[in-house]
Amino acid sequence: MANEATVHPRETETTPVPVERVSRSRVADQDLTQLGFGRVFADHMFLAEYEQGRWSSGRILPYGPLPLPPSITGLQYALAVFEGMKAHRAPDGRLVLFRPGDNARRFQRSAARLAMPPVPEALFMNGLRQLLREDREWAPPHGGGALYIRPVQFSSDPSIGVRPAERFLFSIFTSPYAKYYAAPVDVMVSDRYARAFPGGTGDVKPAGNYAGAMLADREAKEQGCQSVLWLDAEERRYVEECGVMNVFAVFRDRILTPPLTGTILPGITRDSVITLLRSMGHVVEESRFAIDDVFAAHDRGDLLEFFGTGTAATVTSVRSIRYRDRTIQLAPVAPDGVGGRVRDRLVGLASGRDPDPYGWVEPA
Ligand SMILES: *Cc1c(COP(=O)(O)O)cnc(C)c1O
């Protein structure tokens, strides 16, 4: 199935930036077919600065520490936003990206929400493509993981005054992984903590959103669960997200996912999965549903599956849901279930295995 035609031609011209290469690549020291997620980083990083109202065009340098004073507002007040995306090795060996422009634009929305100057899409894509050119050997073989890409922007203002910052760094670095932990998860509904609230920052990706969720995550783990199922902050009734994934509940007659009302992160995987499920003939509605409805549907035998979606984990099945003093067990996921099939569809597209009718896949 794999052929040149699976990847849509796209403008991949780059404006060269200065490159300071490592004297010796570390890639030969790694077994790219075994790496876990997020601990090993490729040889280089891209770095651009914002000062006096403009972005530099950036440069590539060896991945490593940045000398920064502890007073920077990125640390003091969490003026920091990030993205998560992946480059896959296609069957023909080329690297492909999945909807990277959507990540670039979401990165801009995240920055704008924190009163930070957005990184121009051209700077983002130019830095990304050249970094991937330098570190392409770090991408695992087709079918075995991906090169995870982490763009991050934060304030480097050395000032503890509370005001929008004026100096920023934008970096992109990458991390190869062979397998993301994608086993079914047990989740615990948190009615004590909230992840996002109306008017807050739940619909963008500031670092602080993750910081605020750490304690709930730890408490879920202490209870033997792997993740938190978040409810809305106001009524603590409606299902919002699962850990750092969007959620889908598969009922007998339709599939529901919470609408983008401002407290849900607009996941690119979520959007892709909605499109793919519909193309597979499923009825998918973006509408609110209460945790009580999930339990009631389960009791009637109408809840077939529940899964989370996100770049790192793709589609992750939920095996059990714990809420107050009750735990429901969901049927073990079969590869031919809804979640299993949409995961295969998504991975097939994103990895360049299958023809892409959507224009989502681009050469790196
Ligand atoms: C990043 C993120 C997701 C997933 O978004 P994708 O674009 O699919 O990777 C879901 N929920 C939260 C809270 C996130 O931060």
The ligand as an SDF file (V2000), in Angstrom:
LIG
                    3D

 15 15  0  0  0  0  0  0  0  0999 V2000
   -2.1720   17.9070   24.4550 C   0  0  0  0  0  0  0  0  0  0  0  0
   -3.4180   17.4980   25.1650 C   0  0  0  0  0  0  0  0  0  0  0  0
   -4.3570   16.6060   24.6000 C   0  0  0  0  0  0  0  0  0  0  0  0
   -4.1320   15.8910   23.2920 C   0  0  0  0  0  0  0  0  0  0  0  0
   -3.9920   16.7310   22.2050 O   0  0  0  0  0  0  0  0  0  0  0  0
   -3.4280   16.1560   20.8310 P   0  0  0  0  0  0  0  0  0  0  0  0
   -3.3760   17.3040   19.9310 O   0  0  0  0  0  0  0  0  0  0  0  0
   -4.3800   15.1060   20.3920 O   0  0  0  0  0  0  0  0  0  0  0  0
   -2.0920   15.5670   21.1550 O   0  0  0  0  0  0  0  0  0  0  0  0
   -5.5160   16.3500   25.2970 C   0  0  0  0  0  0  0  0  0  0  0  0
   -5.7560   16.9260   26.4990 N   0  0  0  0  0  0  0  0  0  0  0  0
   -4.8750   17.7680   27.0750 C   0  0  0  0  0  0  0  0  0  0  0  0
   -5.1930   18.3590   28.3830 C   0  0  0  0  0  0  0  0  0  0  0  0
   -3.6870   18.0810   26.4320 C   0  0  0  0  0  0  0  0  0  0  0  0
   -2.8250   18.9250   27.0110 O   0  0  0  0  0  0  0  0  0  0  0  0
  1  2  1  0
  2  3  1  0
  2 14  2  0
  3  4  1  0
  3 10  2  0
  4  5  1  0
  5  6  1  0
  6  7  2  0
  6  8  1  0
  6  9  1  0
 10 11  1  0
 11 12  2  0
 12 13  1  0
 12 14  1  0
 14 15  1  0
M  END
$$$$
